[in-house]
Amino acid sequence: MHWVLLVMSFSVLSVGLPAFLIADVEDVARSEAWIVTLAIMVWAGVRLSLLWVAGLPRLFDFFFWLFTYIFMGIAPTAQIRSGLTSTTTPGVDPGLDLPAAGVVALGIVCYEIGRLAWMQREHVRRRREQLKPRTISKWRTMTLFFVAMALSAFVVARLGVTIFQGSRDGAAAARAAAWPDPAVRSLIYASGIYPMVVAVGAMIQWRRSSRTPLSRQLTLAAAIAGTCVLLLIVNPVTSARYSFGTIAFALAVYAGVLANQRRARIAMLAVIAGFLFVFPLADAFRRVDGGVATRTGFFTEYLSNPDYDAFWQVANSISFWVDGLVVPLRQFAGSVLFWVPRALWADKPTDTGIMLAEYRGYSFDNLSAPIWAEAIVNGGIIAVVLAFLAFGLGARAMDSRIVVALRISGSWAIAGAILPVFTTILLRGSLLQATGPLLLTVACLVFVSARGADEHETVDSSAPNLSGVSAIPVDRASQSIPQTDIGGPSGRSELGDIE
């Protein structure tokens, strides 16, 4: 069954859709860069297939390849072939197409090298360390829940309940009026969301470990109340699709969609289908004019669509770099120091998407700034190499912890529900807008974790290796667990090498 699913997935993602794209979208000879982006699409399809069919939720890796498949594969290939680039990034020189595709490919190669380097570390270590779960502190969970409820109530009171029942444009205007500074706006709005989503996850963890009916009932009631508040603030009508998707996926993980191999397969396949078929049409009922979907073909949605400007922002960042305008790490400093008010830092860097829009003279500046572009404006090609090596290392390291944690619970399981899908926000950018919510989420995760519960227990290498306990409970219907490393060297079982 495994091989049948794998062949079917390869046939659709890496053969069928690329072939259909070439046949459906006529090449107007803008440039030859579409050959590179098509190859990126094919490889990303291979990696996605290996991930979802295995049913092992390496979610950081999964969301990286999903973003790459669509935003650096399908979209730029269709737009380059048709000549219908994103309407919000007009006038990009066709001569930059191939360099932009090359930079994207370079980042992907470096990501794979970083990932494989960490995998090699996992395989060659002779002494095994079996992680104990980082458990949840009950009193901290309770504290975070009440603080999160107060923060959410503040956001709702400041904007008004009716704002969350209107259009996305109206909600965005209300947030801009309430908090004019983009960084401050992003952080305050995020404070009404991410502490609560961490608190809900912690309450669910608490409920699962509770021994009394009253405790289970109270924690369930708290989790339900928190979920209702989340879905008021982050709903599919007034919220950005990335934000709603992050919260919806986290709640689904809390509900157990990754509880075993079969469920994990279905969940990951559903996410792929959602990004391919639902995401492009999700704006149809969110605008003031009640915009309608006008999709006449599968690939027509990608043509001229401003949602898929990521590739062209990479091209703009290359132009910015070639013009000698890069100040090393300046944009990164602005993101890390997002909390510093402009009153104290008058020339504080703006959002990278806005900066590139101003550089190009665009009238619309709410543009993306994918990690490739962020790296270039902070240090050129060298920064791309370093950023993606680090990203690959970090993604694999986090996935190795999270795969185990999703079974044994604790704060790492909550991190696994929230942070991987948040990766799509980081990948699309800009970094300045994503840094505040990310750091806030991490701070909440650290807060609810019980101290001293994440110590390592060293297992002697001569003893029977017990670290191979499946990270996903055995699927009783199929009586099987994933046995091969996804894309790993020599096809060795990875379950005995998870640290």
N, C-alpha and C positions, 0 to 999 in steps of 0.2 A: 504493500500500500504506500509506503514511504516513497519508493522510487517512482510509482505511478504519479503521485502528487508532484514530485520534483520535476518530472518530465513535462507534465501539464503546465506547471508554473513557468518553467523555462520557455515552453512553446508560446505562452501568452506574453510574458513580460519582456523576454529577451529576443524573441523571434517575431511573433505575430504583430505586436504593437509597433515595433520599429519598421517592419516591412509595410504595414498599413500606413504609417506616417509618410514614408517615402512615396507610396503610391497615391496617397490622398492629397498631399500638399505639393503643389508644383514648385520646382526650383526656378527662381527668377534670376539666379546667378549673382546674388548679392555678394557672397563670398563662399569659400570652401570650408569654413569653420564648422558647418553643420556635420561634417564627417566626424570631427572630434567629439562634438556633443552627442552624436548618435552612438558613438562607441562608449561614451560615458553612460548613456541610457542603457545600453546592452549589459555592461558590467554591473551597473547598479541593479538591474533586473536579476542577474545571476545571484548577487549577494542577498537581495530580498528573498528570493526563492529559497536559498539555503536556510535563511533565518526562520521564515514562517513555517516551512515544512518540518523542520526539526522540532518545532514546538517548544524551544528553549528560549524564554523571554530575555534575550540580551537586548534590552530595549534602547539603550543609547546607540548601539550599532544599528538597530532596526530603524530608528527615526532619522539617523544620519543618511542612510541609504535611501529611505523614502523621500526625503527632501531632495537629495541629489538626483534621483530618478526623474522627479517631476520638474523641479525648478532649474536644474542644470542639464537635464536631458531632454525631456519632451518639449518643454516650452521654448528654449532657445533654438532647438532643431527646427521646430515648426515656424518660428518667427524668422530665422535666418533664411530658410528655404523660400518662404513666402514674401520676404521683404517687409512684412507687417510687424514691426517691432512695437514694444510697449509704447503707448501713446503718451505716457508721462516721462519718457526719456527719449525725446525726439532728437534727430540729427546726429546720432552716434556714427562716427566714421567707420565705414565697412572695413577699413584697414586695421581697426582695433578688434575685429571679430575673432581672428585667429589667435592673437596674443591673449585675449580674454579666455578663450577656450583652453589655451595652453596653461594659463594660470590655474584655472579650475582643475584641470587634469593633474597638474603638479600638486595641488593641495590634496587631491584624492590619493595619489601615490604616497605622499608623506603620511597621510592618515593611516593607510594600510601598513606602512613600515612601522609607525609607532605602535599600532595595534599588535602586529606580529612580534615586535620586540618585547612587549609585555607578556604575550603568550609564551614566548621562549623562556622568559623568566619563570613563568608558572611551571613549565615542563622540566626545566633543568634543576630546580631546587631539590636537593636530596632529602631535606627535612621538611615535613609537612606541618603546617599550622592550621589547626581546626578552629574556626571562628566561633566564639560564643556570641549569642545574639545581644545586640545593644538594646536592652529592654526599655520600656516606657516608664517614666516616673509618673505615678498617679496624681500626686499633688501638683506637679508642674503641668500635667495635662489639664487638670481642672483650672489652674490659673490661666493657662493659655486660652482655654475655651472662653472664659469670661472676658479676658482682654480682647480676644478676637471678636466676640459679640459686640463689645463696646465700640471697637474700631469700625465694624461693619455698620453699626447703627449710626455712627457719625457720618460715614460716607452717604448712607441713604438719606439721612436728615439734611445734609448739605445740598444734595442734588434734588431731593424730592422723589417720592415713590413714583409719581406719574412719569418721570423721565425714563424709568426702566420699562415702561409700557408703551413707549413711543417708537421712533425710528432710531437707527444708529447715528444718523447725522445730528439729530436733536440731542442725543445723549453725549456725543462728542463735543458739541457746542456748549452744553451745560458744564461739562468737565473743564473745558478750556476757560470758561468764564469764572468758574470757581477757583481754579488754580492755573493762572496764566503761564507760569514757568513750566516747560515740558517735563523736566526732570522731577520737579516737585510734584507735578500732577501725576506722573507715573508712579511715584513712590506712595503718595497718599491713597490713590485709587487702589494700588496693589495691597496696601495695608488693610483694606476692607475685604480682601479676597484670600490671600495666601496664608495668613495666620489661621484663618478659619478652615481652610482645606487641610492644613496640617493638624489642627485640633480635631477635626472630624476623623481623620485617619487614626489619631492617637486614641480617641474615644472607642473606636471600633477594636483596636488592639486591646484596650483595657477590658472591653466587654468579653472578648474571647478568652481572656485569662481569669475572668471573674468566677467566683465559686458560689455566689449567692444570687438567687433570683432577683432581689431588689437591686443589686449592683448592676446586673445585666439589663434590667429594665431602664434604670436611670441613664446608663451610658448609651443605650439605644435611643432613648428619647432625646438626649443631647445631640447625638449624631444626626438624627432626623431633623432636629431644629436647625442645626448648622447647615445641613444640606439645603433646606428650604431657603435660608438666608443667602447661600451661595448662588442658588438658581434664580433668585430675585436679581442680584447684582450682575451675575454673569449668565445672561440668557442668550439664546441663539438669535434674538432680534437686535438687541442694542449693543452687544459686545462684539469685539473682534473675533473672527473665527478661530484664531490661534488661542486666544484666552479661553473661549468657551470649550474648545477641544481639549485644552490642558485640564480644565476642571472636570469635564465629562469623563475623560479617560481615567483620571485619578479616582473618581467616584466608582467607576466601573471596576477598577482594580480592587478597591476596597470591598466591592460586592462579590469578588471572587472570580472574575473572568479569566484570571491566569492561574487558577487553582490546580490545574493539571495539564498534561500535554495536549489533550484534545481541545480543551477550552482555550489554551494559549494559541494554538493553531488558528482556531476560529476567530479569536480576537484580533490577531495580527492580520489575517486575511481581510477581516472586516475594516480595519483601519486603512489598508491599501485601497480597498474598494471605495471607502469614504473619501479619501484624498483624490481618487481618480474621477469619481462620478458625483459625489455630493458637494465637496468643497467648491468646485467651479460654479455651481448653481446656487450656493447658499446665500448670495446677495439678492436673490430674486424678490424677496419679500421684506427686505430690511431698509429700503430707502424711502424717502418722503414721497417720491413719485410712484412707489410701489413697483419698481422696475421689474420687468418680466424677462424670463430667460429666452434668449433668442438663438440658442444653440442649434444649428442646422446640421452639424456633423461633429464627431468626437473631437477633432483637432481644431475646429473653428473657434472654440472657447479660448484657446491659447493665443490666437492671432490678435495682435494689437492690445492685448489685455494688460492693464496696468498692474494687476495682481502679480504678474510674472516679469517684473522689472529687474530681478536680482542679477541676471547675467549681464545686463546692460550697465548696471551700477559697477560691476567688476571692470567693464571696459572704461567707464568714466574714471574709476580710481586709477587705472593704468595711465590714462591721459594726465590725471592730476600728478602722478608720480613722475612721468616723463617731463612734465613742465617744471620740475624742480620745486614743487610746492610742499613736499612732505617735510614735516618737522617731526623727527623721530619721537614716537611714543606720546605725542601731544594729545591726540584723540583718545588714546588709552587712558592717559592721566585724567582727562575730563570725565571719562566713564567711571573710573575707580573713585574719583573725588566728586561724584555726582551730588553729594550732600552739601558741598560747599556753596553757599549762596553767591549769586552774581554780584551782590553788593560788596563782597569781599574779594571777588575775583572777576574783575570787569571784563577781561577778555577770555573768560572761560570758554572752552571749545563747545560748539553746538553739536547737536546730533549729526553723525557722519552722513546720513542720508540728506539732511538739510544742507550740510556743507557742500556736498557734491552737486546738489541742485543749484545752489548759489554760484558755484564755480562754473557750471554749464549755462547759467542764465535761464533756468527753467522757471516758469511762473508757478508751478505746483511743486511744493517741496516735501510733501509727506511721502518720501521714497524709502525703499528698503536699503540696507547696507549689509550684505551678507558677509560672513566671516572673511571670505577672500578679500573683499573690498576693505574691510576694517584693517586687515593685516597690511595691505599695500599702503594705505594712507598713514600707517604707523611706522613703516620701515621697509617698504618695497618688497621685492621677491624674497629676500632673506627672512623677512618677518612671516611670509606665507609658509615657508618651509618649517620654521620653528613653531609657529602656531599650530599647524596640522600634525606635526610630530607629537606635540604635547596633547593635542586633542585625541589622537589615536591611542596614546598611552593611557590618558585619563578615562576615555570611554571604556576601554577593555578592563581597566582596574575597577571601575565602578560597576560594570556589568558583572564581573566575577563575584563581587559582594552581593549585588542585588539579586542575582539568580538564586543564591542560597537564602537570602533574607526573605524573599517572597514565600518561602516555605516555613521558616522558623520564626517569622514575624519580628517585631521590634522596629526601631526607628529607621533602619535601612530599608525595610519593606515600605514604609511611608515615602521615603526618598525615591524608591523605585516606581512608585505610583505617580509622582509629580514631576521629578526632574528630567527623565528621559524625553517626555513629550514636550517639556519646556525647551528642550534642545532645538526644536524647530523654530522657536522664537529667536533664540540666539543665532541660529544659522541664517535666518532671513535678515536679522538685524532691525534696527541698529543696536549696537552694544550699549549705548547710553540709556536707552529706554528699557533694556532688559536687565541691566545690572542691579538696579534697585530692587525689583521684585525677586530676582534670584538670591541676592544676599539676605533679603528679608525671610525668604523661605528657608534658607540654610540656617539662619539664626534661630528660627522657630523649631527646626528639626533638632538642633543642638540643645535647645532649651528643654524639650520634652524628654530627651534621652536621660536615662538613669546613669549616674556617675559610676565609673569603675566597672561597667558591665560589658566592655568590649575588649577584655584582655584576651591574649592568645594562649591557647593550650598547645604546647609542642608535642607532637606525636613522633615517637622514635621511628626512623625509617625502616628499622628491621622488624617492627611490629606490623600486624595486619593493617593495611591502609583502610581506615574507617572514614576518611574524608570524602569518599565517593558516594555518600548518601545523596540521593537525587534531590536536586534543588526544587523539583516539581514533584508532588506526590504521584505515585504510580497510577496511571490511568487503568482502572480496574476492568474497563471494557476491553482494552487491547492488551493489558498486562505487559506494557512496555514503557520504557523511558528512553529519551534521546541518548544515543550511544556514541555519536561522533561529534568531534569538535567542528563547529561551523567555520568552514574555511581554514581550519587549522592544519599544521604540517603533519604529514604522514598518516592522517586519519585516526590518530590515537584517541581513545576515550578521554574526554576532558573532565568527566565527573570526578575522577580521582585526583585531579590537579587543581580544583577550585580551592582558593585560599580563604 
